[in-house]
Each structure stands twice: as structure tokens, then as C-alpha cells.
Amino acid sequence: MIKKLITISMCAALICSAAKAQYDPDKISKKAKALFEKAYGIAMNGDYTESIKTLQDAIKIEPRYLEAYLSIAGLYFEQKNHQSAIEYYEKSKAIDSNWFKDYNLPYSINLAAQGEFEKALKAVDEFLSIPNLNAQSIKAGNYRRKTYQFAIDYSNQHPLNGYRFEPQNMGDSINSKHLEYFPTLTIDDKEFIFTRRVNGNEEFYGSKFENGHWTKAQPLPGDINSNQNEGAQNISQDGQWLIFTGCNFPYGFGSCDLYISYLTPEGWSKPENMGNRINTEAWESAPSLSPDKRDLYFASGRLGGYGGHDLYVCHQLPNGRWSEPENLGPEINTIGDENAPFIHADNQTLYFTSSGHLGYGGTDLFLARKQGKGWSKPVNLGYPVNTIENEGSLVIAANGKTAYYTSDRSDTRGGLDLYSFQLREDLRPARTLWVKGKVFDKKTQKGLPSAVELTDLASLGVISRVQTDATGNYLITLPVGKDYAFNVKRKGYLFFSENFPLSQKAPDSTYNIDIPLQPIEANASIVLKNIFFDLGKFDLKPESTIELDNIFQLMKENPTLKVQISGHTDNIGKAADNLTLSNNRAQAVVKYLTGKGIEPARLTFKGFGATKPVADNATEEGKALNRRTELQVISQ
């Protein structure tokens, strides 16, 4: 008996019962049937293109050879050439729509793959109307019907408004004839790292963005690549750490564990297992570090979760160890699998994959935003980012607009390639600013490991606290819409302070600030950037508390230190008034400190009015710099 459809067609698993009203396979010529059998054998050997050509030859002999059309459609389906599959399904339907009813399910899947969800819903409803369908067919049809209805409802709730999904292949500098996947990049978009599989072995490759182009990708230098199975990596936003998944490593805790490598002058260090708090006998993978490196998100199959794989987070403790993992909870995790977490540079928006939340079929991409101590309800990223296929990891550049992902589109260099595209506006993370630089000794220029702290001036709450690396490098991201105090402390040095009045600034800005710390010695001085007064007044504003407490802490840690607080103004107004105002402001600082318990003998104050400008009073910017409070070391 002639095979009704080459077995790779989706309908092979279904029990079909179509009545043959018009089409009669017994009337097909032996020559056409012989070609059909030949095509079947070719397809079984994996040559779908040649099989399609042979079936088309059969159709030339028998233009109404319905089974040949269906088989061609099934082969195009396997090649993910959905438009051609739709064309041949519709040709077969035109021959005999009653015979075709059994194939409305695979026809609908191809329609959905092209975004034609209304037509897909109509087709699957026609399939489900067939009398006496078996339970497996009903289950498959109802599942697809649910996803098509979701897609229709989603498009009504989230109109594209002109958005076009246009992925761009990252080119020959990144992609090759081998498989490339798992992209990750630094916050300045200057370093791009990914996994490449060559002859079955996965290795990490890196590329740098120079002169408007990505350099030719090279294996990462150092001791990170090996003949082991490593992948699913994440580079810290400052480019100093690389955390990845290593499977079946010697002395691992489970099948796949998380490992960490550090950037050194010689390249990436030998990987270290991240320990038995993070790793278990189960499967751990897909790490993602928060921009301040204080939180580590990852996927795990450990016991106690909500489904197969759940998402967890660990927090770095003051002693450098990681806390016990916390499940992200039922808002994020489901009875299905959650994987590939990516926390954006805004430290607020989490992207991940899920097979448990309602979507388009298989594994979809979602986003959730921090809400207090929990998360918002996950939002599906929608078609065409999500499709009927299984979607993989997604990373978003610091600008919140450019996304990177893996695909095997028609312009691939070979299998999986890396692509970039512009993310739909309503799916973008919070826009951020960020500060990057180096803390160093002002006299020796040597880098200094130090604590860097960012505080919300309105709430006085600490937004971020970062420890620099061993050479003093640091990076901090700043959520927009706030004003901040920025402080750097190290024992034996005067603290550094700066304020960022960013509530009215445009996002996506970059601040590169190198911080020279002054050793505590006679005549060393600093400008107290976070001491605030209302215009013409000398009452300390509440947001000055952070800076005042820094001075108090400095005096407590150095019990013999004596300092002078000096006040300065611009040249607006009478000189005598400015002198009095500056003197009163300096005195207000001293009163605060003595009120906290610092001995008055260790503190002096003096106002200089406008007599010691540091900038030209002809501009508003210059006047602002001249209105300042300073601390100078008298003795230690």
C-alpha cells in the first residue's frame, strides 16, 4: 500500500480517518508511485532536497497526486521552510478538502510559524471537528489551539505599532561554519564573548569592538578553555569575572556545575568550582551576574523547586562567600522548565526562558521586573521574537535596545549563528546610566582596592555597594530618575565624595571617573561634594547626612586627626555677606560633628567668602564649583 505520507511528516503520529470522497490513490500511475517510493528512500537517508525533487517529478506525471503534495509539504516542514510547506498543503487541499482534513494540524503549525495565527486557529478547529479523533490527536489539537488563541489575544493587547523584527547576522568576525551560541557582553559593549563548538568540543571565544567593527573572534587567552565540556557563560559587566557551566568536570558536585574564572594580566585564570552552596548533585547552569556582582542568578534542577528546572539567586556576603540559593518563587517558576536567566544592567529587569508559562509553543522568552522584594508577573516577549520553536538565551546591551541571540536563519554561516536585533520598545529594560573607573593613590598612581558606595539622596538608602578589583577598577550602574551621593573609602586615606544630580538627566549616559585618593597627611584636602544648603542659607539639608557621617567616621577611625572645615561662595552679593554666610556654613558642619561626639579641639572652621575661587564666576557652572565646603588636614 502506498504510504500516505513520508514518516517525517508531523501527522505520522496521528490516527487519521479521512473519507476519500474525490481523490482516489488507486488511479495514480505506477510510474508516479515508483517515484514516490524512491523519494521515500531518499528522505530516509536524510537528503530532503533531492527527495522533494523526486516527488515533484511524480507530480509532473500525476498533477493530482495528493499524497506527493502532502509529502513535499512535510519535507519542507522538516526544513523549516514553512512558506513552501503552506503552499503544498494548500495545493493538496485544493485537490480534495475532505481528504485533507487529517492534515489541518501540521498545516496549522506551519501557518503559526509564519505568524498567520487566525488562519492557524481556523485550520486546527477544522481538524478538531473530525469525528472520532483519538485522544492523542485531541490533546495535540487542543494544545495548538490554546497557543494560537494566546497569540491572537497577545497581538490585540500588544500592537506592533510599526515595529519590525529584523535580526542582523553578526558577520564573519563572529560567526563561522561551526556552531556559535550563548552570547554575553560587557556593559560598555566593547567585549563580546560566546561559545563555539568545534568538532564536538566547546570553547569560549572573544571579540572586541574597535573602530566601529567587531574584531576577528579568538579563543579566550589563559587557562579557561580545556578539552572538557564548558559553555553557558556570563561575563561580569566590568569584564573581570567569567562564570560558566562545566559538565562532568573532575571533582564536580553534579552532572553540571557553575565555575568562575578571573581576568589576569596573563588571561583568564584556571576555573574554580563555585562550591557546594551553589552546586549540588543535580544540574546547575546558565549563570547571570547582576551589574554590581552582588547577585548571581542561575537555573537548577535541585530538589524543592516548582518544576523541572527553576531559577534561583545567591547574594554575595561581606566575607566574599555566596549565600544559600533562594528560589525566585511561583511568580517566575512553574511546573515546567525555567532557564537562561539574564539580569540586565538596570539590575531590575530579568529575561528568561520558560516552557511552563503560556506562550506560542515549546520554550518562550519572558521578562519580569523587580517589585519590592518580589517580581512582576512575567510578560511574554511575543511574536516574532517567540515562535512555535524552542527559544534560547537572550542578552540585552546596556542601552536597553540592542538584543543578541542565537538562531539558524537562512543567512547562517553554518548551523547556529549569533544575531542582533532591536528590541520592541515596551519590552526594553529600565534605561540606565553607569560609572566606570579606577581608584588609585594620588601620590604613587598605584591602584587601590576600595569600597565604592552609591546612595539615593532622597531616601538616604544605599543603592549599590561595590568592592573594586585588586587593581582598583570598579563599575556601578545607576537607575535613572534619582540624585545620588557617590563615596569611596579606604583606611589611611581621605574619602572621596561626589554627587550626581541625575533625576533630570537623559539616560544611557556614561561616566568615566578615575578617583585619586589622598593619603591622610598635613595639608591634604577634599571638597565635600555632598554637603547641601539652600541658596543664601546655612542650615544643613537632610541629604547632607551621608557626607557628614563620612567625616564623623573618618575622625573616629583616626583619633588624633585634626581638620579645618572651610566654606566658600561665588561672587554674587556683597563680599561681607558672603564671608558671613561661608563662615556660618563651615560652623554648621563643625556643630554637627561635635554634636555626634567629636572633641571640639580637633575641629576648626573658617569662611572665605568668594576670595578663593576654583573656577570662573562668569558662568553658572563656575559659580556652582565655587560654592563649596572643604575639609583640610591640619595634623594627624
N, C-alpha and C positions, 0 to 999 in steps of 0.2 A: 504494500500500500504506500502511495506517495506520502512522504512526510508533510504534514500540514504547515510546518514552519521550522526552519533551522533552529536547533535546540538553544542557541544563544538568545533567541527572542524571549522577551520577558513573559510572554504568555505560555511558555512551555510548562511552567509550574502549575497552571490552572487547568481545571477540568472543564472543557468547553462543550457546549451543546447546541451550537447554531444549526438552524434548519437551512438546507441548501435549496433555496427557492428558485433561483435563476442560474447560478453558476453550477456547472456540472464538471467536476475534475476528470471524470471518465472520458470526456470528449477532448481532453488535451492530447496532442500527438506524442507518440513515443519518442521522437527526436527531442522535443522540448523537455519531456520528462527525464530523458537521459542527461541533458544539460543540467537540469535541476539536481539530479543525483551527483553529478560531477561537482557542481557548486557546493553541495553539502560537504563533500570530502575535502575540498579546498579550504572551506571555512573551518573544518575541524583541525586542519593543520595551521590555523592562525592567519591565513592570508585573506583577510576580509575584502580587500580591494579587488583582488583577482576573482574572488567568489562573486562579488557584485557584477563584475563584467560578464561573467559566465551566465548569471541569471538574466542580465539584460539581453544577452544573445537568445536565451529561451523566450523572452518576451517578444523579440523581433519575429520569432516563428509563431508564437501564440499571444497576440496583443491582449487577450482576455485571461491570461494565465494569472489568476488572482493570487494563488499561493506564492508565485515568484515575486509579485509585488510586495506581499507581506514579508517575505524573507529578506528582500532588499531593505525594506524599512527596518527590520530587526537588526540587520548588519550595520546600517547607518546609526542606529540607536547605540550599538556597542561602541562605535567610533566617536560617539558624542556629536555626530553631525545631525543635530536634531531637526534642522530645517529640511534637509533631504529626507529624513525619516518621515516627517509630517507629509511631505509631498507624495511619497509612495504609499503611505497609509491611506491618504485621500484618494489616490488613484484606485486602490483596491476597493475602497468603499463605493466608489462610483460604479464599479462593475456589479457589486451585489451588496447593498447596505445591510441586508438581513444576515448574510454570511459573516459580514464584517463585525457584527455586534460583539463577538467574543474578544475582539482586538481593540475595543474602545479604551481599555485600561492602559496598555502601553502607548496607544495614540495620545491619551490624555497626558501621560507623563512627559512625552516629547513636547506637547503644547505648553505645558507648565515650564519646561526647561527654556522655552523661548519667551516666557513671560505672558503667554496668552491664557490667563487663568480663567476667564469667563468661558472660553471655548473648552478648556480642560474640564471645568465643572460640568458643563453640558454633556461632554463625552462620557465622563465617569458615571453620571446619572443614567445615561443610556445603558451603560454596562451593568449597573446595579439593577436595572429593570428586567434583566433576563430572568425568566422563571427557573426555579430550582438550582440556583447557583450553590456551589458547595461552600462550606464555612470558611475555608481558606480564601476563596475568591471574594466573599462578602467582606471579610476582615481587611483584605488588601484594598478593596474598593472604598470602604468607609474611611480607612486611614488617609488615602489620597484625597477623598472628598473633603475631609477636615482641613488638610493643608491648603487646598485650593480656595476654600471659603475663607481661611485665615488670610491668604494672600490678597483676596479681593477686598476684605474688610480693611486690611492694613493700607492698601493703596488709597482707599477712600479717606482714611484718617490721616495719612501722611502723603499728601500730594507732592509730586516731584518738583513742581514749580520751575521747570526748565533745567533741573539737574540732569547731567549726562554722566553716566558711568563709562569712563574711557581709560582703562588701565594701559600704562605705558611700560613696555619691556625695558628693563634697566640696562640692556645692551651688553655688548661683548666684553666689557670690562668686568662685569659681574657674572653674567651667565655663560655657560659653556655647553658642550654636548653631554655633560654629566648632569646629575640632579642637584639643584640648588634650592634650599628651603631654610626655614627658621631665621628670618631677618631680625636684626637688632641694631640700634644705633645710639650714639651719644647725644646729649641734649643740644650740642652745638651743630648737629647734623654734619659733622666733619669726618666721623669714622663709622663705617658700616661693616658689620660682622655677620656672617651667615655660615650655614653648614653645607658642605659639598660632599656628595658621595661618589667616590671613585673606586671602581672595581669592588664594590661592596663595603669599602672602608669609609667611615665618616670622619671628616676633618674640618676644622674651623679655618675659614678664610676671612681676610680683611681687606677693605679698600678705603682710601681717603679721598675726600672731596677737595680737589685743588684746581684752581683756575676755571671753575665752572663745570668740571667734569669729575667723574669717579675714576681713580687710578686703577690699573690692572690689578685684580684681586690676587693676593698672595697668601700662602699658608701663614697662620699667625706665628710669629717668632717665639722662641723659648721652648719650654718643656710641656706645653699644654696638649699638643697633638700626639697621638700614640696609635698603636695598632689595635686599641680597644674600641668599643662602640660608644662614642660620645656624641652628643647633639643637644637639641632643645636648649640653646644657650641664651643668656641675657647679660649684656654689658651694663655696668652701672652708668648712670647718666654722666658722671665725671670721667668715665673711661678708665677707671683704676681697678675695678673688680670684674671678673667674668665668672658667673655661676652657671653651671650646666648639668645635664643629666648624663651620668655614666652607668651603663648597664653591664652587669656581670663582671665588674671590676674585682680584682683580688681584694679581700678583706672588706667587701661591701656588706651592708646590713640586709639588703634585699635584692630583688632582681634588678631594679634601677634605683640609684641613689642620687642625691644632689652633691656636687663638688664645687669647690671655689678655687680660683687661681687669681694671683695678683700681678699687676703690671710692674715690672722692674726695669732697670736700665738694660738688662740683658734680654728682655722679652717677658713672656708670661711664665710665671713660676709653675713648679710642679703642682698639680691639683691636690687639694686636701679634701677628704670626706668631711661633710659639714656636721657629722656627729649624730648620735642616736636620739637626740631630741627631735631633729628634723626627719631623719631617715629611720625606716622601720623594716620589718621583714616583708612588707608589702611594696607597692610600686610608688615611687616619688618622681615627679618630673615637672617640666615646664615652669622654671623659676622666673619671677619678675620682681626686681628690687624697686622700692619707692625711690624718688629722686634724692632724698636725704640719706638713703641706705639704712634707714632705721627699721623698715618693714620689708619682709620677704614673703611674697605670695607664691603659692605653688599648688600643684594638683597631686592628690594622693589617693591610693586605694585602700588606706588603712581601715581597720575595723572602727565602727562607731559613727560612720558617716550616714548620709541620707540615701545614697545610691551606690553606683559602681565606683566612679571617681568623683571626689569632692574637691572644692577649693578651700585652702587653709591660708592663714597668715601667722608669721612669727615676728616678734619685736626684738630688736637688739637691746640688750640690757646694758647698764653702765659699765659692767665688767667686761663687755665685749662679747659675751655669750648670747645665744638666742633663747628666747622664751619658749615655753611649750606651745605647740601649734594650736591655733584657735580656728575651729570650723567657721566659715563665713555665714553659716546659718541657712534656714529653709527659704529665705527670700532669694538667695543665689543658687543653692544646691537643690537638686531634685532626685527622684528615683533613677534618673538616667545618669549620663556621664557629663561632668563639667571639666573643662580642660583649658589649656593655653591662656592663663590669665596674663593680662598686660595692664599695669597701672601707669597711667600717663604722667607726664612731668608736672601736671597740675596737682598731683597727689590726691585727686578727688574722683577721677573717672576710671572705672575698671572695665576693660573689654575682656571677653572670654567666649569660649565655645560651649554649647550645650546640646545634648540630644533629648533633654527632658522638658525644656520649655517649648511651648507651642511655636511651630515655625513652618518652614517650607518643605521639610523632609530631611531626614538624616541629621547632620550636625549643623547648627546655625551659629552665627556670631551675634552676641548681645553686648549691651553696655549697661552698667549700673553706676549710680553716683552716690557718694557718701552722704548720709543724712544723720547727723548727730553721731551716735555710736553704731549705727547700722547702715543699711544700704537701701536705695530706692528700688522699686520694682524693676526688674530687668526689661530693657527695651530691645526688641529685635531690630537688627540693622537694616532689614528689609531687602527686597529685590531691587536692583540686581547684584548687590554685594552678596546676599544669601541666595542660594539656588536650591534646586532639588538634590544637588550633590552634598557631600560632606565638606564643610568649610574648615579650614585650618587656622593657624595662628595669624594674628593681625597686630601690627605695631603702628603707632601714630607718632609723627615727628612732633617736636616741641611746639611748632606753630599751630598744632591742632588741626591742620588742614590736610597735610600730605600723609597718606597711609601706604604701608608696604605689606605685601602678602605674596603667597606662593600660588602659582597656577600653571596649567599646561595648555594655555591658549594656542591658537593656530600659529602664532609667530614665535613659539618657543624655540630655543636653540637646541633643545634636546630634553624631552620629558618635562620635569618640573623646572620652572624658571621663576625669578623674582621680578615683581611688577610694582609700580607705584600708581596711585590714583588720588584724586581729590575727594575727600570725604564730604558727604552731604552735610549741609550746614547745621541741621538740627541734631546731627549725630556727633558733632565735634565736642571735645572736652572744653573745660573752662580755659579761657585764654590766660596765659601766664607771662610773668617776667622772670628773669633769673640773673643771679650774680655769681660770677666765677672769678677766681683769682688765687693769689698766693700770699700767705702770711710769712714775713721774714724779719730778721733782726736789722734795724735801720743802720747800725754801725757796720756789721760784718756782711750783710746781704744774705746770710745763711737762712734757709727755710726753717720755719719753726712749727712743729706740731702744736696746735692750739684748739681751743673750743670756740666755735662760732655760733652765735645765738641771734635769733630773729624774733622780735616781739611785736605784737599788734599794739600800737599806741593807744587805740581806743579802749580795748578790753584789758590791756596790760598782760594778756596771756601769751605764753611762749608758743610761737607758730612752728619753729623749727630749731633744733639744736644739733649741730654737726661737728664732728671731730675731723680736723684736716688729716690728710695722709702724713706719712713720715717726713715728707719734704715741704709740708705746709700748704699744699694745694687743697682748695675747697670749692664746693658748688652748693648753692641754695636756690630753690625755686620760690617765687613769690606769687601767691594768688592775687589777682588784680582787685582794685576797689578798696584797698586799705592803705593806711600810713604805718610805716614800720620804724622801729629802732633796731639798729644793727650793731652788735657788740662782739668784740674779740678779746679774750682774756688769756694771760699766761703768767705763771708765777715768775716774779723777778722783773716784770715789765709793766709799764703803764698800759692800761686797757685802751683799746681803740673803740671809738663810737662814731656812728654815722646815722643820719635819719633819711628815710626815703618817703617823701610825701607823694605817694603813688596813686592815691584814690582818684585823681583826675588825669592820670597819665594813660596814654594809649598802651594796650597790651602788646605782647610779642616783642618787647624790648629786651636788650641785652646790656648788662652792666659788667664790665671787666674791671675789678678793683683789686689791685695789689696792696697789701696792708703792711706798712713798716711799723713794727712795734719798737718802742723806745725803752731801753733798759732804764730801770729806776736809778737815777743819779742826779746830782745837783744840776739845776737849770733845765732839766728835761721838762717839756711841756706838751700839753694836748689841748685841743679845742673840744669843749664839751658840747657836742652837736645835738644832744637830746635834752638840753635844758631849755624850757619854753616859758615865755612871758607874753602876756597880751601887750599890744602896742602902747607904749608910754607908761606901762605899769611894772611893778617889781614883785607881784605876787606869783609864786611858782605855780604853774599849771599842773594838773594831776598827771599828765603824761610825762612830766619830768621825773617821776618817781623812779623809773628804771635806771636812769643815769645817776641820780642821787645815791641810789643804793649801790651802784657800781663803785662810786667814790668811797662810800662807807666801807664796803668790803675790802677795797684797796688799803684803806687806813687800818682796818682790823688785821689784815694779813701782814702788814708791815708796821709794827707797833712803835717804831722810832721815827717813822716818816713824818716830815713837816712840809706843808704845802701852802701856797698862796692861791686864793681864788680871785681872779681879776675880771672886771666887767668892762665891756666896750660897746659903743654905739656907732651909728652912722652920723653924718654931719647935719641932719635935719634938725632944726630947732636951735635954741640958744645953747652956747657952749656950757654955761654954768648949769643949766637944767640937765644936759646930757651927762655932765660929770656926776651930779647928784643921783640921777637915775642909774647909771652904771655902778656907782658905789653901793646903792641900795640893793641892786640885783645880786652883786657879789656877796653882800652881807646876808641876803636871804638864803643863799646856798650854805654859808657857814652856820647860820642858825639851825638849819635842817640837820646838819651833821652833828653839831653839839647836842641837839635835842635827842639824837639817837645814841649819845654816849661818848662821842669823840672828845678828848680833852681840848678845851679852848686854846691852850698853849701851842697845840700842833697846827692851828689854823690861823691864817691871816687873810684879810680881804682888802681889795683896793679897786676903786673905779677910775678909769682913764678917759671916759667920755669918748670923743672922736679923735683923740690925739695920736692913736696908734692904729691907723687903718691898714688892712692887709689887701685891700682891693680899691679900685677907683670908685668913688662915691657918685660918679656921673651916671652910673647905670643902676637899675633896680637889683641886678644880680650882685653887683659890687657892694651895694648898701647892705644886702642880706648877709654877705660874708663878714662885713664889718660889725654887724650886730651879733656879738658872740660873748660867750663866757669861757674862760680858760683856767686850766689848772697847771701850776708850775711847781716843780720840786724845789724846796729850799734846802733841805738836808735829809739824810736818811739814817 
